[in-house]
Amino acid sequence: MSAKKPLNSKQAKFARLHAQGMSRAKAYEDAYGEKKGDNARKLAYQLIATNSDVSAEIERIQEECAEDAKAMLAGSAVETVEILLDLRKSGGKDDNVKLRACDSTLDRIGLKAQEKIEHSGEVAVTLMDALRERRRQRDDGDA
């Protein structure tokens, strides 16, 4: 395995620009200061394909950007939860606002409502059985 060589300034600029979302061709033209048109796309592809140090630098910068984005989102999580809790409490005139705020809060803490419930075996309780049981319990409570 060969030792990693430092990138020259043009390679480093190309890697940074492309990793931050610029197209390969535009990043190549900006880094190398030449307007190459369609050829820039080919040259950029060739640079990435043939220079593992450039492709590794692009990957490193993309991972760094992703980590920065995660940290930024995590930093705003407390404020977001506070806003959601305030919405849940106040909610204005629309109860749907409260419901969506509660759902959103629960989803963010990992308590998302189940979309599907799986079971095996038979379900022995019918709606009528449940209503009879509820009536029986109510009647027993009144006695």
KAPEWO-V737998 format. One line per field, one symbol per residue. psi: psi as a letter, one per 40 degrees, with the letter a starting at -180 (. if undefined). burial: 1 if it has 16 or more other C-alpha atoms within 10 Angstrom, else 0. Layout:
psi=???
burial=???
This chain:
psi=hiihiiiidddddddddddeeiiddddddddefhhebddddddddddddegddddddddddddddddddddddddedddddddddddddceaehddddddddddddddeefiihdhhiiiaihehidddddddddddddddd.
burial=00000000001111111110000111111111000000011011001100001110110011000000000000000000100110110010000011001111100000000000000000000000000000000000000
